[in-house]
Amino acid sequence: MDNLDRFLMVLTNRLTYFWLYITDAQRCPSVEVIIRQASSLKSLLVVALDNSGQQIAYSAEEFARICSECICLEQLSLSFPPITLGQPAESDRSFWSFVSSAWQLPNLHTLNITSWPLLSSNLQLQHYEAQLQLFAQRIFESNDRITSKLAVLAIGTDGCGNPSEGDGEQNYINRTYYIRDKQAGIFGQTIVLVKPTTACHLRYTHPDSDLLCQCLFLWNCLHPVVGNA
């Protein structure tokens, strides 16, 4: 990884897209490598897998620095710290610290949290998907307090990970996509709505979210999709 860092540091500092996928890694690429592109960087994808295939995340301090320096970012795809669905926010402070940092990016319109949330108990797959939508709603609502362009949220990766287990069998689901919408409440207040969508639909409605198409290609190559396309 040190050799890769040195190589990346000698590249041009005018990159707009920085997409990196690493296997058998011990850590993520140096933050300095990313910050060097801060003046022009608009799309960042970093996937670092250890030798067991588990994703490696940056520390909260490293991620906060990326978000404070790379203010031109419009698309972001990274692993976040683990979070358990159904637990109070206080028990997953590291995750919500990442969320708070991401919301400081004024131009961010697409976010892909590549790591799957965990379940507090073993549930059927359909229950996990319902909890996942509530989780997405919670993320969008936390963001709604700050002026932001965030419109698309993707969670997970295709055919990768094991968010739900039952009867000793692995259950795989495809990466889930959500778009943010709003409506007026009966008292005139603004209500945040989270609408599930598909990758095909996003290609037409949000063509600037091209990072999601690239992620789909990467994981389909390494992890065949099991489930509905």
C-alpha positions, 0 to 999 in steps of 0.5 A, a space after each residue: 500500500 505504501 508503494 501505491 500511495 507513492 505512485 498516486 502522489 506523483 499523478 496529476 493533481 487535476 483528477 476529476 474522477 478518483 475510483 480505486 478498488 483494492 483487494 488484499 489490503 491492510 488499510 485504505 489509501 492515504 488521505 493525503 493522496 485524495 486531498 491532493 486532488 481536492 481542487 478538482 475532485 468531483 467523484 470519489 470511489 474507494 473500495 479496500 478489501 482485506 484478505 478475507 473480503 471484508 471492507 476497510 473503512 477510514 477512521 472518523 478523523 480521516 473521513 472528516 478531513 476528506 470532507 472538509 478539504 474536498 469540497 467539490 465532491 459531487 459523488 461519494 462511494 465509501 465504506 462507513 463504520 458498522 451500524 446495527 438497524 433498530 438500535 438508538 443512534 447513541 450506540 452507533 456514534 461512529 457511523 453518524 459521525 461519518 454521516 455528519 461529515 458527509 453532509 458538510 459537502 455542499 455539492 454532494 448529490 450521490 452517496 453510496 454507503 458500500 457497507 451493509 448495515 447489520 440486524 439487531 436480530 435474525 429476521 427474514 429478508 423482507 423484514 431487513 429490506 423494510 428496516 433498510 428503507 426506514 434507515 434511509 429515511 433516517 439518513 435523509 432526515 438527518 441531512 434535511 436540517 442542512 442545505 444540501 443537494 443530496 438526491 440519491 442514496 445507495 446502500 450496500 453492494 450487489 450480491 456481496 455481504 450477508 446482512 441477514 441470516 436465517 436457518 443457517 443459509 446466506 441471504 443475498 440482496 442487491 444494492 438498494 437505491 433511494 431518492 429524496 423527495 418532499 411534500 407539504 404536511 397538513 400544517 404546511 411543514 415540509 416532510 421528507 420522503 424516501 422513495 425506493 428506485 432502481 439502477 435502471 431508473 436512475 440512469 434516466 432520472 439521475 444520469 449524473 450519478 454515473 458512479 453508481 453504474 461503475 460500482 455495479 460493474 465492479 461488484 458484478 465482476 467479482 460477486 455474481 448477483 444472486 436475487 432479482 436483477 
